[in-house]
Amino acid sequence: MGRVVSLSLCSGGECFISGSLDRTVLLWDQRVEKCQGLLRVQGRPAAAYDDQGLVFAIAFGGYIRMFDTRMYEKGPFEIFSVGGDLSEANVVKFSNDGRLMLLTTMDGYIHVLDSFRGTLGLLRVQGRPAAAYDDQGLVFAIAFGGYIRMFDTRMYEKGPFEIFSVGGDLSEANVVKFSNDGRLMLLTTMDGYIHVLDSVKPVAEASTLDATFSPEGMFVVSGSGDGSTHAWGVRSGKQVHSWMGIGSGDPPVIKWAPGSPMFVTGSSELSFVIPDLSKLPAYSIRK
């Protein structure tokens, strides 16, 4: 398996999908060690499950392909063009109600799509963007150029209704996410910074990072350039625990399983971590 660049878990948390630089997309069941399915693609893939876990999307080569999880081996049931944008896919995501999708690409394009009919609109930014929907699917955030811009999904073409500075960090955005209650936002950047609200906390390695909120929003779990994973207190900004040797030396992709105390990391291999959030030094790990 090549280096993992995309990871998505279904709503039940038992199945997940990974996309790698070796141009493969693998389907997994965490109860089984071996992958349950393999799809080969012609480019760097970005993959995501919808809110029900019944459909997954794979973006590459200027198109988004939609698959039924129960019969994916028959090929996509729908293919959407993204307006001639042939740059590599960065991230594809569904809104929580499954009606909309966001696709960001390496050339700085952001595509907003109707999951049933295809592209609704296109935004162009100056730099590599990171984008995410809030928990209601009514608002989405786009991070680039040292700012996070907030858009109303019903009138995004009118521009952002709010713009937040991220403290002078002008490095490229990597990941932006909302907490489960929508009250907090998390932004990681290519220079190795993690932004939570107005707090900027540097990490040890200046490298590409992924990060995620814990289910209750009290902690942030982030990757690092040496392949390790770290937990940070949201309010204090202090590191409270680290897991060394999870994966390879590449910064891991990290996703928290919906409705579960477990998070999954992926680099050159996949790892499952179940931390005790009341006593973070206690955890179990399975590879």
Secondary structure per residue as TSV (DSSP state, phi and psi in degrees):
chain	resnum	aa	ss	phi	psi
A	1	M	-	360.0	130.3
A	2	G	-	-75.0	180.0
A	3	R	-	-62.1	129.7
A	4	V	E	-75.9	128.7
A	5	V	E	-120.8	-7.0
A	6	S	E	-145.6	137.6
A	7	L	E	-149.1	130.8
A	8	S	E	-143.0	137.0
A	9	L	E	-109.0	143.9
A	10	C	-	-75.0	169.3
A	11	S	T	-62.4	-30.6
A	12	G	T	-80.4	-14.6
A	13	G	S	81.8	-4.7
A	14	E	S	-87.3	-30.8
A	15	C	E	-112.9	150.1
A	16	F	E	-152.8	166.8
A	17	I	E	-131.8	140.6
A	18	S	E	-129.7	143.1
A	19	G	E	-118.5	139.5
A	20	S	E	-129.0	162.4
A	21	L	T	-69.1	-12.2
A	22	D	T	-82.8	12.6
A	23	R	S	66.4	38.7
A	24	T	E	-123.8	149.5
A	25	V	E	-120.8	123.9
A	26	L	E	-113.1	139.1
A	27	L	E	-105.2	135.2
A	28	W	E	-129.4	155.1
A	29	D	E	-125.5	120.5
A	30	Q	T	-63.9	-14.3
A	31	R	T	-82.5	-8.4
A	32	V	S	-126.6	136.6
A	33	E	S	-70.9	-36.6
A	34	K	S	-90.5	152.4
A	35	C	-	-65.5	150.0
A	36	Q	S	-98.6	-5.9
A	37	G	E	-169.1	155.1
A	38	L	E	-140.2	132.1
A	39	L	E	-124.6	134.5
A	40	R	E	-101.0	136.7
A	41	V	-	-126.8	167.9
A	42	Q	S	-107.0	62.7
A	43	G	S	153.4	177.5
A	44	R	-	-68.6	121.6
A	45	P	-	-93.3	147.9
A	46	A	E	-120.8	133.1
A	47	A	E	-135.1	149.9
A	48	A	E	-158.6	144.3
A	49	Y	E	-84.5	152.9
A	50	D	-	-79.2	-179.6
A	51	D	T	-67.4	-24.0
A	52	Q	T	-93.2	-13.7
A	53	G	S	74.8	14.7
A	54	L	S	-94.6	-21.0
A	55	V	E	-132.3	143.1
A	56	F	E	-130.3	152.4
A	57	A	E	-114.2	140.7
A	58	I	E	-125.6	123.6
A	59	A	E	-109.5	130.4
A	60	F	E	-171.3	153.4
A	61	G	T	60.9	30.5
A	62	G	T	86.7	8.3
A	63	Y	E	-139.7	155.7
A	64	I	E	-115.5	124.1
A	65	R	E	-105.2	131.3
A	66	M	E	-105.5	129.1
A	67	F	E	-122.7	143.5
A	68	D	E	-85.3	125.2
A	69	T	T	-63.0	-23.6
A	70	R	T	-84.1	-14.4
A	71	M	S	-148.9	40.8
A	72	Y	G	-62.2	-27.4
A	73	E	G	-65.7	-14.5
A	74	K	G	-83.1	-2.7
A	75	G	-	97.3	175.6
A	76	P	-	-68.9	142.4
A	77	F	S	-89.4	-11.3
A	78	E	E	-153.4	142.4
A	79	I	E	-130.0	123.8
A	80	F	E	-109.1	130.9
A	81	S	E	-79.6	147.9
A	82	V	-	-112.4	45.2
A	83	G	T	69.6	30.9
A	84	G	T	81.8	5.7
A	85	D	-	-78.2	102.9
A	86	L	-	-96.8	5.8
A	87	S	S	-69.8	160.8
A	88	E	-	-63.3	139.9
A	89	A	E	-69.1	141.5
A	90	N	E	-105.4	-62.7
A	91	V	E	-141.3	138.5
A	92	V	E	-123.0	138.1
A	93	K	E	-144.2	148.0
A	94	F	E	-96.6	148.7
A	95	S	-	-69.8	164.1
A	96	N	T	-63.0	-28.6
A	97	D	T	-89.2	-0.2
A	98	G	S	77.6	1.3
A	99	R	S	-83.5	-24.8
A	100	L	E	-124.7	156.9
A	101	M	E	-131.1	150.0
A	102	L	E	-117.3	134.4
A	103	L	E	-127.5	125.7
A	104	T	E	-110.0	144.6
A	105	T	E	-124.3	164.2
A	106	M	T	-66.7	-20.3
A	107	D	T	-88.2	8.0
A	108	G	S	89.9	20.9
A	109	Y	E	-98.6	146.7
A	110	I	E	-126.4	117.7
A	111	H	E	-104.3	129.3
A	112	V	E	-107.6	120.8
A	113	L	E	-124.4	148.0
A	114	D	E	-82.1	126.1
A	115	S	T	-65.1	-17.7
A	116	F	T	-102.5	-25.3
A	117	R	T	-122.7	-15.2
A	118	G	E	112.5	-155.9
A	119	T	E	-65.6	133.1
A	120	L	E	-97.1	-42.7
A	121	G	E	-165.1	173.7
A	122	L	E	-138.7	136.1
A	123	L	E	-119.0	141.2
A	124	R	E	-117.3	129.2
A	125	V	-	-123.8	165.0
A	126	Q	S	-96.8	83.0
A	127	G	S	135.1	176.1
A	128	R	-	-76.8	121.5
A	129	P	-	-94.4	154.7
A	130	A	E	-120.9	140.3
A	131	A	E	-142.1	152.5
A	132	A	E	-159.1	148.6
A	133	Y	E	-87.6	152.8
A	134	D	-	-78.7	179.1
A	135	D	T	-67.3	-24.0
A	136	Q	T	-91.0	-14.0
A	137	G	S	75.5	12.5
A	138	L	S	-92.9	-21.3
A	139	V	E	-132.1	143.2
A	140	F	E	-130.5	151.6
A	141	A	E	-112.0	140.2
A	142	I	E	-125.4	124.8
A	143	A	E	-110.7	128.9
A	144	F	E	-170.5	154.3
A	145	G	T	60.3	29.9
A	146	G	T	86.0	9.1
A	147	Y	E	-139.4	155.8
A	148	I	E	-113.8	123.4
A	149	R	E	-106.6	133.1
A	150	M	E	-105.3	129.6
A	151	F	E	-123.1	144.2
A	152	D	E	-85.6	124.2
A	153	T	T	-61.8	-23.2
A	154	R	T	-83.3	-14.5
A	155	M	S	-150.2	41.0
A	156	Y	G	-63.1	-25.8
A	157	E	G	-65.8	-15.0
A	158	K	G	-83.2	-4.0
A	159	G	-	99.3	175.8
A	160	P	-	-70.4	143.9
A	161	F	S	-91.4	-11.8
A	162	E	E	-153.6	144.4
A	163	I	E	-131.8	124.8
A	164	F	E	-111.1	132.9
A	165	S	E	-79.5	148.5
A	166	V	-	-113.0	44.0
A	167	G	T	70.8	29.1
A	168	G	T	83.8	5.4
A	169	D	-	-79.8	103.5
A	170	L	-	-97.1	6.3
A	171	S	S	-70.4	161.6
A	172	E	-	-63.1	140.9
A	173	A	E	-71.5	144.4
A	174	N	E	-110.2	-59.4
A	175	V	E	-138.3	136.9
A	176	V	E	-125.8	137.7
A	177	K	E	-145.7	151.6
A	178	F	E	-97.6	148.5
A	179	S	-	-70.3	166.3
A	180	N	T	-60.0	-31.2
A	181	D	T	-90.9	-0.3
A	182	G	S	77.1	1.9
A	183	R	S	-84.7	-23.1
A	184	L	-	-120.9	153.5
A	185	M	E	-124.5	149.3
A	186	L	E	-124.2	129.5
A	187	L	E	-130.2	128.7
A	188	T	E	-112.5	147.1
A	189	T	E	-125.3	165.0
A	190	M	T	-67.1	-20.8
A	191	D	T	-84.8	6.8
A	192	G	S	87.7	26.0
A	193	Y	E	-104.2	146.7
A	194	I	E	-117.3	119.6
A	195	H	E	-105.7	125.1
A	196	V	E	-123.0	113.6
A	197	L	T	54.9	-121.1
A	198	D	T	-98.8	7.5
A	199	S	E	-98.1	132.7
A	200	V	E	-117.4	117.8
A	201	K	E	-122.5	111.4
A	202	P	E	-71.5	152.5
A	203	V	-	-110.8	172.8
A	204	A	S	-67.8	-36.3
A	205	E	S	-106.1	130.1
A	206	A	-	-85.9	88.6
A	207	S	S	-155.3	169.8
A	208	T	-	-62.4	127.7
A	209	L	-	-122.6	147.8
A	210	D	-	-115.9	157.8
A	211	A	E	-157.6	159.4
A	212	T	E	-151.1	152.0
A	213	F	E	-78.0	147.3
A	214	S	-	-69.1	161.8
A	215	P	T	-55.5	-37.1
A	216	E	T	-91.5	-0.4
A	217	G	S	79.7	11.3
A	218	M	S	-85.9	-22.5
A	219	F	E	-129.4	155.9
A	220	V	E	-117.0	131.4
A	221	V	E	-108.4	126.1
A	222	S	E	-131.3	157.5
A	223	G	E	-92.0	173.3
A	224	S	-	-146.9	165.4
A	225	G	T	-65.7	-18.3
A	226	D	T	-93.2	9.4
A	227	G	S	86.5	-2.6
A	228	S	-	-83.1	167.2
A	229	T	E	-126.6	140.1
A	230	H	E	-129.5	146.7
A	231	A	E	-111.4	136.2
A	232	W	E	-126.9	142.7
A	233	G	E	-76.1	128.9
A	234	V	T	-64.2	-44.8
A	235	R	T	-76.3	-40.3
A	236	S	T	-85.3	-26.8
A	237	G	-	74.8	5.5
A	238	K	-	-94.1	146.4
A	239	Q	E	-72.6	131.4
A	240	V	E	-111.9	-16.8
A	241	H	E	-167.6	159.7
A	242	S	E	-142.2	151.0
A	243	W	E	-118.0	113.0
A	244	M	T	-89.7	146.3
A	245	G	T	76.1	18.5
A	246	I	S	-83.6	109.2
A	247	G	S	85.4	-159.4
A	248	S	S	-96.7	-163.8
A	249	G	S	-78.4	-3.5
A	250	D	S	-80.4	145.8
A	251	P	-	-59.6	126.6
A	252	P	-	-80.2	151.7
A	253	V	E	-80.7	137.9
A	254	I	E	-129.2	132.5
A	255	K	E	-139.1	135.1
A	256	W	E	-89.6	131.5
A	257	A	-	-69.2	129.2
A	258	P	T	-58.1	132.6
A	259	G	T	63.7	25.6
A	260	S	S	-137.3	153.3
A	261	P	S	-82.7	10.7
A	262	M	-	-107.8	142.5
A	263	F	E	-120.5	157.6
A	264	V	E	-118.8	136.2
A	265	T	E	-118.7	148.2
A	266	G	E	-141.1	128.8
A	267	S	S	-135.4	-98.5
A	268	S	S	-91.4	-8.8
A	269	E	S	-147.3	165.1
A	270	L	E	-102.5	139.1
A	271	S	E	-132.8	146.8
A	272	F	E	-116.3	126.3
A	273	V	E	-123.9	129.9
A	274	I	E	-119.4	92.5
A	275	P	E	-82.1	150.8
A	276	D	-	-86.6	103.8
A	277	L	T	-69.1	-17.5
A	278	S	T	-84.6	-22.8
A	279	K	S	-140.5	81.0
A	280	L	T	-57.7	-29.0
A	281	P	T	-63.4	-16.6
A	282	A	-	-92.4	124.6
A	283	Y	E	-158.5	164.7
A	284	S	E	-126.0	152.1
A	285	I	E	-139.2	139.7
A	286	R	E	-134.5	131.9
A	287	K	-	-112.1	360.0
